Amino acid sequence: MKTFAEFCTIRHPMTEVISPATPTLLHVREYRLLRLQESDIAVLRYTEAGLAVPPEWVAYRPALRDITTTFPDPAPVVFPDPP
């Protein structure tokens, strides 16, 4: 999984030039969506196996969903670590 900083890095396909982009709320929302989709898989596996979803996953998902209200400015965004 890429970090948020890696996600916001622009890589030109024809050169080796790498330039960091200034994070925007769109970056935050897109990265959050990727992390939520990954967590969907984990939660689905627990559910399909008939197991209770661990509390770490239960707490992680709302923390991701609320990231844009917790950090209204995209510059200091700190994403929670997945369980």
Beta strands, then each sheet from edge to edge (+ up, - down):
strand 1: 9-11
strand 2: 18-20
sheet 1: 1+ 2-
end
